[in-house]
Amino acid sequence: MVRMTSLVEMRNITKKFPGVTALSGVNFDVKPGEVHILLGENGAGKSTLMKMLSGAYEPTEGVMVANGKEFPRFTPKISQDNGISIIYQELSVINEISIQENIFVGKLAEKSVLGLKVVDNKAMRKRTQEVLDEIGLKRSPETTVGSLSISEKQMVEIAKAVAFDAKVIIMDEPTSSLTTEEINHLFEIVNRLKKQGKGIVFISHKLDEVLAIGDRVTILKDGQYVGTYPISEMDEDRLVKLMVGREIKGTYLKDPDKEYKNEVIFEVNGLTRKDEYVKEISFKLKRGEILGFSGLVGAGRTELMEAIYGAAPIKAGTITLLGKTLHIKKPYDALKEGIALVTENRRETGFSPYFSIKQNLNQAKNLKESKFGGMTGLINNAEEERVSEEQRVAMQIKCATTNQVITQLSGGNQQKVILGRWMASNPKLIIFDEPTKGIDVGTKSEIYKLMRGLADKGIGVLVVSSELPELLSTCDRIIVFNDGRSNGEFLSTEATEEELVRAATTK
């Protein structure tokens, strides 16, 4: 049997930061024509490893190998010259320019005219169209990227890699914002790239996808190398045990043996947004229960939560919390009334990226205690220290110190900071919009336990999620949205995924 030569190898890689060892003795390689899954909980070291592969970080110890040549480290240029391309979870496309310009930014094609070098727009357009045809993106090269959907923007990122003949393409959480149909299309592209001999590094927390698309899987745990295994030898239970080291509870529904008061704590009646993205929505939330919202992307779930939170104006309807009718005109009003919103896009709207963990943890509490719309209020440093340490412990946030900038944390730990910030403000109602997007199974379990604990304490919990198993295992009732309206309500103990899909897609 002929041993297949790897496109790239990382041998015995260790990476140390001040006060912490992020990776220790990790081995990783990518072969031609394979999808190599990189799996591990948030904070396990996946992103650190890939940043060394792309040249952003330098290993403390270990050797990098590409095309049979050893390097003590990759620089971005060495990585690029050896055909390595990375597509980050937070896409790096430029919305204001065209697909063609995005593909060739910094790498303009040139031609000679009368002895002078000029930009060869014709060649770039021809190559762009070839690549778009190859990956199946039915758009003109001149299309402005800002007008594309998330999945189409992701395809532009793939096109950038394909256009310059990348041999290894790293995809970091590529399906986190995609619908089922878009995921299937992405998998078709991945399989096409495999057949061309490309090596794909695929980072995902969705274990069903891992098993469907992968050939091999490398698992990291707390910066340590657990091992590399053929996907054919894996199932979800084994992957979880290798990655987390413990069993993960299956459901987080109400305790059937516990008595709950039949008391309505939150009510929405006849709510319609001014732009009518949401129309005539009514529901009640009882003490001790978690209410879920299902439906296709754009069906009105997030739009409803924005209206409740004051981020979008209401045309008609009432909102009542603990017997009090609320008049919310802006998010600050919602905050003062005790409503918290964990937004879908944590990087853009979930936290302040230039602030420390401590500052982020105290933001909501400080605003809630401020006067005159948040314009006045004093900062108590000792109190901020107390609150940040309390929430660091309660949320099990992995960090060297709460004075770290929040962007230095993994995605799961960033989400824990966001949750800790809201917990510090003592909310009466908390809205979770895609709370576990891009988060590992272990951290998901912790968030589910937190949600159930909040509901048991009498705090209102609303959950928007595109993951049907998540809704069925955590929510007691589920309302399905279709075209801005409610199209059915289900008890999770009786509902099936098929019923939820049917209600989301048919009227």
C-alpha positions as CSV (number, residue, x, y, z in Angstrom):
1,M,0.0,0.0,0.0
2,V,1.4,3.4,-1.0
3,R,1.4,6.0,1.8
4,M,-0.2,9.2,0.7
5,T,2.0,12.2,1.1
6,S,0.5,15.0,3.2
7,L,-0.1,18.4,1.7
8,V,0.9,19.9,5.0
9,E,2.0,18.6,8.4
10,M,2.3,20.1,11.9
11,R,4.5,18.0,14.2
12,N,4.6,18.2,18.0
13,I,3.3,21.8,18.0
14,T,3.3,23.7,21.3
15,K,2.1,27.3,21.8
16,K,2.6,29.2,25.0
17,F,1.2,32.6,25.9
18,P,2.1,34.5,29.1
19,G,0.6,32.5,31.9
20,V,-1.0,29.8,29.8
21,T,-0.1,26.9,27.5
22,A,-2.7,27.0,24.6
23,L,-1.4,23.9,22.8
24,S,1.0,21.1,23.9
25,G,2.5,18.5,21.6
26,V,-0.2,18.6,18.9
27,N,0.1,16.7,15.6
28,F,-2.0,17.5,12.6
29,D,-1.8,16.9,8.8
30,V,-3.9,17.2,5.7
31,K,-3.8,14.8,2.8
32,P,-4.9,15.4,-0.8
33,G,-8.6,14.7,-1.5
34,E,-9.7,14.5,2.2
35,V,-11.9,16.4,4.6
36,H,-10.0,16.4,7.9
37,I,-12.2,17.5,10.8
38,L,-10.7,19.5,13.7
39,L,-12.9,18.9,16.7
40,G,-12.8,20.1,20.3
41,E,-14.7,22.2,22.9
42,N,-14.4,26.0,22.7
43,G,-10.9,26.9,24.2
44,A,-9.5,23.5,23.2
45,G,-6.9,25.2,20.9
46,K,-8.5,24.7,17.4
47,S,-8.3,28.4,16.4
48,T,-4.7,28.7,17.8
49,L,-3.6,25.7,15.7
50,M,-5.1,27.1,12.5
51,K,-3.6,30.5,13.1
52,M,-0.2,28.8,13.1
53,L,-1.1,27.0,9.9
54,S,-2.1,30.3,8.3
55,G,1.0,32.1,9.6
56,A,-0.7,34.4,12.1
57,Y,0.9,32.8,15.1
58,E,4.4,31.4,15.6
59,P,4.8,28.0,17.4
60,T,6.7,28.0,20.7
61,E,7.9,24.4,19.8
62,G,7.5,22.1,16.9
63,V,7.9,21.9,13.1
64,M,5.8,22.9,10.2
65,V,6.1,20.9,6.9
66,A,4.8,21.8,3.4
67,N,5.6,20.3,0.1
68,G,8.3,18.1,1.8
69,K,10.1,21.1,3.3
70,E,10.4,21.9,7.0
71,F,9.8,25.3,8.5
72,P,10.2,26.4,12.1
73,R,7.1,28.5,11.5
74,F,4.8,29.7,8.7
75,T,4.5,33.4,7.9
76,P,1.4,34.5,6.1
77,K,3.5,34.6,2.9
78,I,4.9,31.1,3.4
79,S,1.4,29.8,4.1
80,Q,0.0,31.5,1.0
81,D,3.0,30.4,-1.2
82,N,2.3,26.8,-0.2
83,G,-1.3,26.9,-1.2
84,I,-2.9,27.3,2.3
85,S,-6.1,29.4,2.5
86,I,-8.3,30.0,5.5
87,I,-12.0,31.0,5.6
88,Y,-12.8,32.4,9.0
89,Q,-16.2,32.1,10.7
90,E,-16.4,35.9,10.7
91,L,-16.2,36.4,6.9
92,S,-13.6,38.8,5.6
93,V,-15.3,39.9,2.4
94,I,-15.6,43.6,1.6
95,N,-19.3,44.4,1.2
96,E,-18.8,47.7,-0.7
97,I,-17.0,46.2,-3.7
98,S,-17.8,43.5,-6.4
99,I,-17.2,39.8,-6.3
100,Q,-14.4,40.2,-8.8
101,E,-12.7,42.9,-6.8
102,N,-13.0,40.8,-3.6
103,I,-11.4,37.9,-5.3
104,F,-8.5,39.9,-6.7
105,V,-8.0,42.4,-3.9
106,G,-4.2,42.8,-3.4
107,K,-3.6,40.4,-6.3
108,L,-4.6,42.4,-9.4
109,A,-3.9,40.8,-12.7
110,E,-1.8,43.0,-15.0
111,K,-0.9,43.3,-18.6
112,S,1.5,45.4,-20.6
113,V,0.3,48.2,-22.8
114,L,2.9,50.3,-24.7
115,G,5.5,49.1,-22.2
116,L,3.4,50.1,-19.2
117,K,1.7,47.7,-16.7
118,V,-2.0,48.3,-16.4
119,V,-4.8,46.3,-14.6
120,D,-6.2,43.5,-16.8
121,N,-9.9,43.7,-16.1
122,K,-10.8,41.3,-18.9
123,A,-8.5,38.5,-17.5
124,M,-9.9,39.0,-14.0
125,R,-13.5,38.9,-15.1
126,K,-12.8,35.8,-17.2
127,R,-11.1,34.0,-14.2
128,T,-13.8,35.2,-11.8
129,Q,-16.6,33.8,-14.1
130,E,-14.7,30.5,-14.4
131,V,-14.5,30.1,-10.6
132,L,-18.1,31.1,-10.0
133,D,-19.2,28.5,-12.5
134,E,-16.9,25.9,-10.9
135,I,-18.4,26.4,-7.4
136,G,-22.0,27.0,-8.6
137,L,-22.5,30.6,-7.6
138,K,-24.9,32.0,-10.1
139,R,-24.0,35.7,-9.9
140,S,-22.2,38.1,-12.1
141,P,-18.6,39.0,-11.3
142,E,-19.8,42.7,-11.1
143,T,-22.3,42.0,-8.3
144,T,-21.7,44.0,-5.2
145,V,-21.0,41.6,-2.3
146,G,-23.1,43.6,0.1
147,S,-26.2,42.5,-1.8
148,L,-25.4,38.8,-1.3
149,S,-26.8,36.4,1.3
150,I,-24.5,35.0,4.0
151,S,-24.2,31.7,2.2
152,E,-23.3,33.5,-1.1
153,K,-20.7,35.6,0.7
154,Q,-19.2,32.3,2.0
155,M,-19.0,31.0,-1.5
156,V,-17.1,34.2,-2.5
157,E,-14.6,33.3,0.2
158,I,-14.3,29.8,-1.3
159,A,-13.9,31.4,-4.7
160,K,-11.0,33.5,-3.5
161,A,-9.2,30.3,-2.5
162,V,-10.1,28.4,-5.6
163,A,-9.1,31.3,-7.9
164,F,-5.5,31.1,-6.8
165,D,-5.3,27.3,-6.7
166,A,-5.2,26.8,-2.9
167,K,-4.2,23.2,-2.1
168,V,-5.4,23.3,1.6
169,I,-8.6,25.2,2.4
170,I,-9.5,25.7,6.1
171,M,-13.2,26.3,6.8
172,D,-13.9,27.5,10.3
173,E,-17.6,26.9,11.3
174,P,-18.7,27.3,7.7
175,T,-22.3,26.2,8.4
176,S,-23.1,28.2,11.5
177,S,-25.3,30.8,9.6
178,L,-26.6,28.5,6.8
179,T,-30.0,26.9,6.2
180,T,-30.2,23.1,5.6
181,E,-30.5,23.7,1.8
182,E,-27.4,26.0,1.9
183,I,-25.5,23.4,3.9
184,N,-26.2,20.8,1.4
185,H,-24.9,23.0,-1.4
186,L,-21.8,23.7,0.6
187,F,-21.2,20.0,1.0
188,E,-21.5,19.6,-2.7
189,I,-18.8,22.2,-3.2
190,V,-16.6,20.5,-0.6
191,N,-17.0,17.1,-2.3
192,R,-16.1,18.7,-5.7
193,L,-13.0,20.2,-4.2
194,K,-12.0,16.8,-2.7
195,K,-12.3,15.2,-6.2
196,Q,-9.8,17.8,-7.4
197,G,-7.3,16.7,-4.8
198,K,-7.7,19.6,-2.4
199,G,-7.3,19.1,1.3
200,I,-10.1,20.5,3.4
201,V,-9.8,21.3,7.1
202,F,-13.3,21.5,8.5
203,I,-14.0,23.0,11.9
204,S,-17.6,22.4,13.2
205,H,-19.4,21.7,16.5
206,K,-22.3,20.0,14.6
207,L,-21.5,16.4,15.0
208,D,-24.1,15.1,12.5
209,E,-22.2,17.3,9.8
210,V,-18.9,16.0,11.0
211,L,-19.9,12.4,10.5
212,A,-21.5,13.2,7.1
213,I,-18.7,15.1,5.5
214,G,-15.4,14.0,7.2
215,D,-12.8,11.4,6.3
216,R,-10.6,11.8,9.4
217,V,-11.0,13.7,12.7
218,T,-8.4,15.1,15.0
219,I,-9.6,15.9,18.5
220,L,-8.2,18.4,20.9
221,K,-9.0,18.8,24.6
222,D,-7.7,21.6,26.8
223,G,-4.9,22.2,24.4
224,Q,-3.8,18.6,24.4
225,Y,-3.8,16.2,21.4
226,V,-6.3,13.4,22.0
227,G,-5.8,11.6,18.7
228,T,-6.6,11.3,15.0
229,Y,-9.2,8.8,13.9
230,P,-11.1,7.6,10.8
231,I,-14.6,9.0,10.8
232,S,-15.8,5.5,9.8
233,E,-15.0,4.4,13.4
234,M,-16.9,7.2,15.0
235,D,-20.4,8.0,16.2
236,E,-21.8,11.0,18.0
237,D,-21.5,9.4,21.5
238,R,-17.8,8.4,21.0
239,L,-16.9,11.9,19.6
240,V,-18.5,13.6,22.6
241,K,-16.7,11.3,25.1
242,L,-13.3,11.9,23.4
243,M,-13.9,15.6,23.2
244,V,-15.6,16.3,26.5
245,G,-14.6,13.4,28.7
246,R,-18.1,13.0,30.1
247,E,-21.7,12.1,29.2
248,I,-23.9,14.9,28.0
249,K,-27.5,14.9,29.3
250,G,-30.1,14.5,26.5
251,T,-32.9,16.8,27.5
252,Y,-33.4,19.9,29.7
253,L,-37.2,20.0,29.9
254,K,-39.3,20.8,33.0
255,D,-39.1,18.2,35.8
256,P,-42.3,16.2,35.4
257,D,-42.4,15.5,39.1
258,K,-42.2,19.1,40.1
259,E,-45.2,21.3,40.6
260,Y,-45.2,24.7,38.8
261,K,-47.5,27.6,39.5
262,N,-50.0,28.2,36.6
263,E,-48.9,31.9,36.5
264,V,-48.4,34.0,33.3
265,I,-45.3,36.1,33.8
266,F,-44.9,37.5,30.3
267,E,-47.5,38.2,27.6
268,V,-47.5,39.6,24.1
269,N,-50.9,40.5,22.6
270,G,-51.5,41.4,18.9
271,L,-48.0,42.7,18.3
272,T,-47.3,44.0,14.8
273,R,-44.1,45.8,13.8
274,K,-44.3,49.1,11.8
275,D,-42.5,47.4,8.9
276,E,-44.9,44.4,9.3
277,Y,-42.0,41.9,9.3
278,V,-44.1,40.5,12.3
279,K,-47.9,40.6,12.2
280,E,-50.5,40.1,15.0
281,I,-48.4,37.9,17.3
282,S,-49.8,36.8,20.6
283,F,-48.4,34.4,23.2
284,K,-48.1,33.8,27.0
285,L,-45.1,32.6,29.0
286,K,-45.8,30.8,32.2
287,R,-43.6,30.7,35.3
288,G,-41.1,27.8,35.2
289,E,-41.3,27.1,31.4
290,I,-39.1,27.8,28.5
291,L,-40.8,29.0,25.3
292,G,-39.1,28.3,21.9
293,F,-39.5,29.9,18.5
294,S,-38.9,27.9,15.3
295,G,-39.1,28.7,11.6
296,L,-37.0,29.5,8.6
297,V,-34.4,32.3,8.5
298,G,-36.3,35.5,7.9
299,A,-39.7,34.1,9.1
300,G,-39.9,36.7,11.8
301,R,-38.5,35.1,14.9
302,T,-35.6,37.5,15.4
303,E,-37.7,40.4,14.2
304,L,-40.2,39.7,17.0
305,M,-37.5,39.7,19.6
306,E,-36.1,43.0,18.3
307,A,-39.6,44.5,18.6
308,I,-40.0,43.2,22.2
309,Y,-36.6,44.6,23.1
310,G,-37.3,48.1,21.5
311,A,-34.8,47.7,18.7
312,A,-37.6,48.0,16.1
313,P,-40.8,50.2,16.4
314,I,-44.2,48.6,17.0
315,K,-47.3,49.5,15.1
316,A,-49.8,47.7,17.3
317,G,-50.0,45.4,20.3
318,T,-49.1,45.2,24.0
319,I,-46.3,43.7,26.0
320,T,-46.9,42.8,29.7
321,L,-44.2,41.6,32.2
322,L,-45.2,40.5,35.7
323,G,-48.6,42.2,35.3
324,K,-47.1,45.5,34.2
325,T,-47.8,46.8,30.7
326,L,-44.6,48.1,29.2
327,H,-44.0,51.0,26.9
328,I,-40.7,50.2,25.3
329,K,-39.3,52.7,22.7
330,K,-35.7,51.7,22.8
331,P,-33.4,49.0,24.1
332,Y,-32.5,51.1,27.2
333,D,-36.2,51.0,28.2
334,A,-36.2,47.2,28.0
335,L,-33.0,47.0,30.0
336,K,-34.5,49.2,32.8
337,E,-37.6,47.0,32.8
338,G,-35.5,43.9,33.3
339,I,-35.5,42.4,29.8
340,A,-32.2,41.0,28.5
341,L,-31.4,40.0,24.9
342,V,-28.6,37.6,23.9
343,T,-28.3,38.5,20.2
344,E,-27.7,36.1,17.3
345,N,-24.5,37.8,16.1
346,R,-22.3,38.0,19.2
347,R,-19.3,39.6,17.4
348,E,-21.3,42.5,15.9
349,T,-24.0,43.1,18.5
350,G,-23.2,40.9,21.5
351,F,-20.2,42.5,23.2
352,S,-17.9,45.5,23.0
353,P,-14.8,44.1,21.3
354,Y,-12.3,46.8,22.5
355,F,-13.4,46.4,26.2
356,S,-12.0,44.0,28.8
357,I,-13.9,41.0,30.1
358,K,-14.5,42.9,33.3
359,Q,-15.9,45.9,31.5
360,N,-18.2,43.7,29.3
361,L,-19.5,41.8,32.4
362,N,-20.4,45.1,34.1
363,Q,-22.0,47.0,31.2
364,A,-25.6,46.0,31.6
365,K,-25.6,46.4,35.4
366,N,-24.0,49.9,35.1
367,L,-26.5,51.0,32.5
368,K,-29.4,49.7,34.5
369,E,-28.3,51.6,37.6
370,S,-27.6,54.8,35.6
371,K,-29.9,57.8,35.3
372,F,-31.3,59.9,32.4
373,G,-31.0,57.4,29.7
374,G,-27.6,56.1,30.7
375,M,-26.0,59.6,30.6
376,T,-25.1,59.8,34.3
377,G,-23.7,57.3,36.7
378,L,-20.5,56.6,38.6
379,I,-18.1,53.6,38.1
380,N,-17.3,51.7,41.3
381,N,-14.1,49.8,40.6
382,A,-14.3,47.6,43.7
383,E,-17.9,46.6,42.8
384,E,-16.8,45.9,39.2
385,E,-14.1,43.7,40.4
386,R,-16.5,41.8,42.7
387,V,-19.1,41.4,39.9
388,S,-16.6,40.3,37.3
389,E,-15.1,37.7,39.6
390,E,-18.5,36.5,40.7
391,Q,-19.6,36.0,37.1
392,R,-16.3,34.5,36.0
393,V,-16.7,31.7,38.5
394,A,-20.5,31.3,38.0
395,M,-20.1,31.1,34.2
396,Q,-16.9,29.1,34.3
397,I,-15.2,31.6,32.0
398,K,-11.7,30.3,30.9
399,C,-9.4,33.3,31.0
400,A,-6.1,34.3,32.5
401,T,-7.6,37.5,34.0
402,T,-10.8,39.5,33.6
403,N,-8.6,42.4,32.4
404,Q,-8.0,40.6,29.1
405,V,-9.7,42.0,26.0
406,I,-12.8,39.9,25.3
407,T,-11.6,39.2,21.7
408,Q,-8.8,37.1,23.1
409,L,-11.4,34.5,24.3
410,S,-12.8,31.6,22.3
411,G,-16.3,31.9,20.9
412,G,-17.9,29.8,23.7
413,N,-16.2,31.8,26.4
414,Q,-17.3,35.1,24.7
415,Q,-20.8,33.8,24.9
416,K,-20.4,33.0,28.6
417,V,-19.2,36.6,29.2
418,I,-22.4,37.9,27.4
419,L,-24.5,35.6,29.6
420,G,-22.7,36.7,32.7
421,R,-23.2,40.4,31.8
422,W,-27.0,39.8,31.7
423,M,-27.0,37.7,34.9
424,A,-25.3,40.6,36.7
425,S,-28.2,42.9,35.8
426,N,-30.8,40.6,37.5
427,P,-33.1,40.2,34.5
428,K,-36.8,39.3,34.8
429,L,-37.0,38.0,31.2
430,I,-34.1,36.9,29.1
431,I,-34.3,36.3,25.3
432,F,-31.8,33.9,23.8
433,D,-31.4,34.3,20.0
434,E,-29.4,31.3,18.6
435,P,-27.7,31.0,22.0
436,T,-25.3,28.1,21.0
437,K,-24.4,29.1,17.5
438,G,-20.8,28.0,16.8
439,I,-20.4,26.5,20.3
440,D,-19.2,23.1,21.4
441,V,-21.4,20.4,22.9
442,G,-19.9,20.8,26.4
443,T,-20.6,24.5,26.5
444,K,-24.0,24.0,25.0
445,S,-24.8,21.7,27.9
446,E,-23.8,24.4,30.4
447,I,-25.9,27.0,28.6
448,Y,-29.0,24.6,28.6
449,K,-28.5,24.0,32.3
450,L,-28.3,27.8,32.9
451,M,-31.5,28.4,30.9
452,R,-33.4,25.7,32.8
453,G,-32.1,27.1,36.1
454,L,-33.3,30.6,35.2
455,A,-36.8,29.2,34.4
456,D,-36.9,27.3,37.6
457,K,-36.1,30.5,39.5
458,G,-39.1,32.2,37.9
459,I,-37.2,34.2,35.3
460,G,-38.8,34.3,31.9
461,V,-36.9,32.5,29.1
462,L,-37.6,32.8,25.4
463,V,-35.4,30.9,22.9
464,V,-35.0,31.4,19.1
465,S,-33.1,28.6,17.4
466,S,-32.7,27.1,14.0
467,E,-31.6,23.8,15.5
468,L,-34.7,21.7,15.9
469,P,-33.1,19.1,18.3
470,E,-32.1,22.1,20.5
471,L,-35.6,23.4,20.7
472,L,-37.1,20.0,21.4
473,S,-34.7,19.2,24.1
474,T,-34.7,22.5,26.0
475,C,-38.1,24.2,25.4
476,D,-41.4,23.2,26.9
477,R,-43.5,24.7,24.1
478,I,-42.5,25.8,20.6
479,I,-44.2,28.4,18.4
480,V,-43.4,28.0,14.7
481,F,-43.1,31.2,12.5
482,N,-44.0,31.4,8.9
483,D,-43.9,34.6,6.9
484,G,-44.1,36.9,10.0
485,R,-47.0,35.1,11.7
486,S,-47.4,32.2,14.1
487,N,-48.2,29.0,12.2
488,G,-48.6,26.5,15.0
489,E,-47.8,25.8,18.7
490,F,-46.4,22.5,19.9
491,L,-45.6,20.8,23.2
492,S,-42.0,19.6,22.8
493,T,-42.9,16.2,24.5
494,E,-45.3,15.5,21.7
495,A,-43.8,17.3,18.7
496,T,-41.5,15.9,16.0
497,E,-38.9,17.6,13.8
498,E,-41.1,16.7,10.8
499,E,-44.1,18.6,12.2
500,L,-42.0,21.7,13.0
501,V,-40.6,21.7,9.5
502,R,-44.0,21.3,7.9
503,A,-45.4,24.2,9.9
504,A,-42.4,26.4,9.0
505,T,-42.7,25.6,5.2
506,T,-46.5,25.3,4.6
507,K,-49.4,27.6,5.5
